[in-house]
Amino acid sequence: MLPGVGVFGTGSTARVLVPLLKAEGFEVHAVWGKSEEEAGCLAKELGIPFHTSRSDDVLLHQDVDLVCIYIPPSMTRQIAVKALGIGKNVLCEKAATAVDSFKMVTAARYYPQLLSIMGNTLRFLPAFAAMRQLLVERYVGEMQVCDVRVYGPSLLDQAYGWTCEELMGGGGLHTVGSSVIDLLSYLTGERAHRVHGLLRTFVQQNGLIRGIRRVTSDDFCFFQMLMGGTGSRSGGVCCTVTLNFNMPGSFVHEVMVVGSTGRLVARGTELYGQRNGSKSEELLLGDSGWVGPEVKEMTLPHLQGLSSMVKALRESFQAHEERRSWARGPVSMAPTFEDGLYVQTVVEAVKRSSCSGEWECVEIMSQEPDPNHNLCEALQRNKN
Amino acid sequence: MLPGVGVFGTGSTARVLVPLLKAEGFEVHAVWGKSEEEAGCLAKELGIPFHTSRSDDVLLHQDVDLVCIYIPPSMTRQIAVKALGIGKNVLCEKAATAVDSFKMVTAARYYPQLLSIMGNTLRFLPAFAAMRQLLVERYVGEMQVCDVRVYGPSLLDQAYGWTCEELMGGGGLHTVGSSVIDLLSYLTGERAHRVHGLLRTFVQQNGLIRGIRRVTSDDFCFFQMLMGGTGSRSGGVCCTVTLNFNMPGSFVHEVMVVGSTGRLVARGTELYGQRNGSKSEELLLGDSGWVGPEVKEMTLPHLQGLSSMVKALRESFQAHEERRSWARGPVSMAPTFEDGLYVQTVVEAVKRSSCSGEWECVEIMSQEPDPNHNLCEALQRNKN
């Protein structure tokens, strides 16, 4: 039986998510917004019976069994951990810091019977699911290099807000890079052990963000990841990622995996392949078409992934009679909170590398750091 | 009046160069090959009256006023320096090391009345000449990022030779990266002051290179250059270059410059542009077509550049009555031996960075190092 859903957030993803949930038969009972007005507006637009600006009203809502959290990264941890504590299943976007991610992992481990998955939906995009399958079947032979490029217009909101602030989880690396880092660990079946990166904020002010305000989040980022846990610098897959959000009017979302006997390239939502012997690329999976509300082209891979993820959620919950019970099978490919912590750890290692200029190790947190120590670090970082 | 030409080398570039020279009215009097047989073969094929395997026979040939050197990098310095010493004009390919490049610079400075230019021909490709002009006219506004990708099949020769040996000047970075490094300094009008890179040799043996022999030259290389001499890490153009020669059946040669108000992209020999306001790319310069002998698609940008360079050489020499005199104007955009030293210095800094994992400074040699010190360094490097 499908669980009742409560949604946190009134942004563009929430706006797409609700119709997708409804299309699969989920009932969306409640929506939370930063203000009553925003929440009311979305509730009216999408026909959601209850809206509020107080988080507990959604978390404690008796018809809500699954909580979907699409709010600014700095607020995510608090809601996600609380929802699990109340006994609700959780689907959520990334948190702002590794410490927050670690707290979410701790909660998820404490309630293993509850569903807790991250909203990195690229894994669910059919092109990437097919790519992973072909990689396992050794279409490319021995994997050598993954090369990812995402180019597009600015990620900044119209008004000054968290998207402008590096420390609030804004920036191309945190917003888009996260999903790429998650995807690459899914595709290669390995995690990064060393990373190197460079971040830039080329546009620090614009027509809407000016005066004493400055953008601190990156609009250009490239980083390299050496995959595999061998510790040696040779061997293992090299990943290179270039993110550039100073290209209005453009959209490039390209993921290429080169191996010893061929290569696979996902462009947007389509998958192409070429074996070393052949003279040209073959289309392996065409675009299946987007049947949801009108969206920006750039977000299509994510939204088509989201659509597949919602289908998988439906299958997962349908397998059981009880509203809050779910089967692991259909959502086994979904990123866990542990994956979320890994991704956040890589993001922070890339940022550290951009400051230090050196290769940084990816060391997953195994216990919560002393909060005073963190404060010192945050102050240190602010100075730069 | 056009000078008589002597050509060193019997490889694919020499094979294309000779017809280009003849088409512009140059007389090619002599060709040098590693063996009498190779030289004789090319001489017969291209109708060159004299061939030899002794370099002095070409250098001292009385009808030869311009020497074109297209031989393995490790032999280039010796021939180039000797040719200048004998009073011949020189067009040549890159040397194997910065020390060799420095010796060539010293010779070129000593004979300023002789023409001495490097064979990095991408500057002469019409697409890049137009790109440079548009950058000067601020088509893209403030330059932010240059992103270069060259993908293609293996660069290794059929048999084991210098292309397999990193220390002999083989590898994607040295062979193709050099021309990209030169091009980017031309396009941006700035030089790299810090670089970071990663080199890999994914294919260490193949059907022809096996047993105790191993390829040591890179088939994958990723590097970043921070341009401008300010010394600060922020500000200045960021260049990222990805070279991958494990992609048989593919050819990508893409140079993109992104700026504050638009961007320019050269794909192969064509130039495209898009200003931030506009919805799509415009074709700024189409392919002019290749009318020389049949060549690999991958080498087209270089060979079309070579063709333009030969035209410029003709104009330069035509301006004067005397066979060995030339005018600076038509070849003013050509890379000098000083540019060659810069390029070689960057190549070596990228290699150092790949070993150290750190950003390396680009410091142009200003005096010849102690040869004993070099020997030690070479031995050290061999150990890794």
Interface residues (C-beta under 8 A of the other chain):
Chain A: Q144 V145 D147 H196 L198 R200 F202 V203 F220 F222 Q224 R233 S234 C238 T240 T242 N244 N246 M247 P248 G249 S250 V258 S260 R263 Q274 N276 G277 S278 K279 S280 G357 E358 W359
Chain B: Q144 V145 D147 H196 L198 R200 F202 V203 F220 F222 Q224 R233 S234 C238 T240 T242 N244 N246 M247 P248 G249 S250 V258 S260 R263 Q274 N276 G277 S278 K279 S280 G357 E358 W359
